[in-house]
Amino acid sequence: MNAPRLEVDLSKVADNARSLVARLAGRGIAVTGVTKAVLGAPELGRVLFDAGVQVLGDSRIENLERLRHAAIPARLALLRSPMLSQLDRVVRTADISFNTEPAVIAGLSDAARDRARNHGVVLMVELGDLREGLLPADLPDAVRATLRLPNLSLEGLGTNLACRSGVVPDAAKMAELSALVAAIETTFGIRLPLVSGGNSANLGWALGHAPVGRINDLRLGESLLLGLDPLDRSPIDGLHTDAITLVAEVIESKVKPSVPWGRTAQTAFGSVEVATDRGLVAQCLLAIGEQDVDPLGLLPPPGTRIVGASSDHLVVISDEPLPVGAELRFFPNYSALLRAMTSPFVATTFIETTRGKTPRLAAPVRQSVPASELAGGGTTDCRADAATGAGPRRAARGGAVGP
Ligand SMILES: Cc1ncc(COP(=O)(O)O)c(C=O)c1O
């Protein structure tokens, strides 16, 4: 089979989606399924819709266009504030978009009028994470302006936490959002149908016992795909954490010293390499690199360790020598998944294995590969877990090492 490749087990993602949809429904909360980590793959969108997810959300209009062309009957939501240069595409494809800028909202109204459509607007509120959002004091003006504009309907309010700054979406933050909803409704004499409380990091709060207040929607990506709680990357009870794996192929296998020799300076990615002396080691090169994946976000199979990476190579040492042509299977974190899915050199394969079987729970074990052992690295996505690699995952998870 083609390598490198991402294998997405749709039956496990479907299990995760059914489980979260049912558990959150008990709290009066619907799920918006976030598809950006799979680039809006229609296969995934269909599975989520069939599992009871009625809105699909993505930060990129291109991904929503893929879903729209596949005629999946879900509502489509653009989660990142629309670019002024893309407003016509946004109103053509997205039913709703999440907004913070008056100029963009006015432009959406014009674009929707030109297309003789109605477009739904969710106003995002800043509650402390310091990424997107209107400051609460500016909310009434934004509501007033949106209500006055033709071809727009104000769908509701939303917030996003635990992304840029790691601010926890706890009961206090959610109560703050509910209070803002109530204040806006009273001031303007309207009812806001949608209150989108956040992302997968909200699940601890949402599945607990605190009152949900007015929150009736969560936008879930990482939890559906990887089964992990972004607050600490611990496995979420009852979800599969092994739905997505990354397979890469060995292209060189040698016994080599573990420490470089000669004068050393910066590596290809500008870091200074500090190698640990382990004597002679079985080292192999895999045909995948920084261009394709965030190496810091990969959990390698048992008996192997990632010790370096450059643009096109991942350097791995193993307890036993591996033959050229062998495939190694890694568990990617969200950051590694995003980059691998976006690389044109990594294929994506959708599989179905265990529909309906109860997932085994993952033991919370932290990956022990120190970041300093990796060449380069670093990552920019809000879901990155750069310091700790793939985060807590099952140690004996059985990533196969074999041809
Ligand atoms: C605005 C917004 N909502 C929701 C999500 C989904 O977050 P998560 O993958 O933690 O569920 C993201 C990020 O992907 C986002 O940017």
PDBQT file of the ligand as one rigid body, heavy atoms in Angstrom, charges set to zero:
ROOT
HETATM    1  C1  LIG A 501     -13.578  28.251  16.582  1.00  0.00    +0.000 C 
HETATM    2  C2  LIG A 501     -13.269  26.795  16.778  1.00  0.00    +0.000 A 
HETATM    3  N1  LIG A 501     -14.211  26.013  17.305  1.00  0.00    +0.000 NA
HETATM    4  C3  LIG A 501     -13.984  24.705  17.500  1.00  0.00    +0.000 A 
HETATM    5  C4  LIG A 501     -12.790  24.111  17.162  1.00  0.00    +0.000 A 
HETATM    6  C5  LIG A 501     -12.599  22.648  17.418  1.00  0.00    +0.000 C 
HETATM    7  O1  LIG A 501     -11.739  22.457  18.498  1.00  0.00    +0.000 OA
HETATM    8  P1  LIG A 501     -11.471  20.983  19.070  1.00  0.00    +0.000 P 
HETATM    9  O2  LIG A 501     -10.716  20.248  18.024  1.00  0.00    +0.000 OA
HETATM   10  O3  LIG A 501     -10.701  21.181  20.325  1.00  0.00    +0.000 OA
HETATM   11  O4  LIG A 501     -12.773  20.350  19.349  1.00  0.00    +0.000 OA
HETATM   12  C6  LIG A 501     -11.764  24.904  16.633  1.00  0.00    +0.000 A 
HETATM   13  C7  LIG A 501     -10.461  24.342  16.272  1.00  0.00    +0.000 C 
HETATM   14  O5  LIG A 501     -10.336  23.409  15.548  1.00  0.00    +0.000 OA
HETATM   15  C8  LIG A 501     -12.015  26.290  16.430  1.00  0.00    +0.000 A 
HETATM   16  O6  LIG A 501     -11.072  27.079  15.922  1.00  0.00    +0.000 OA
ENDROOT
TORSDOF 0
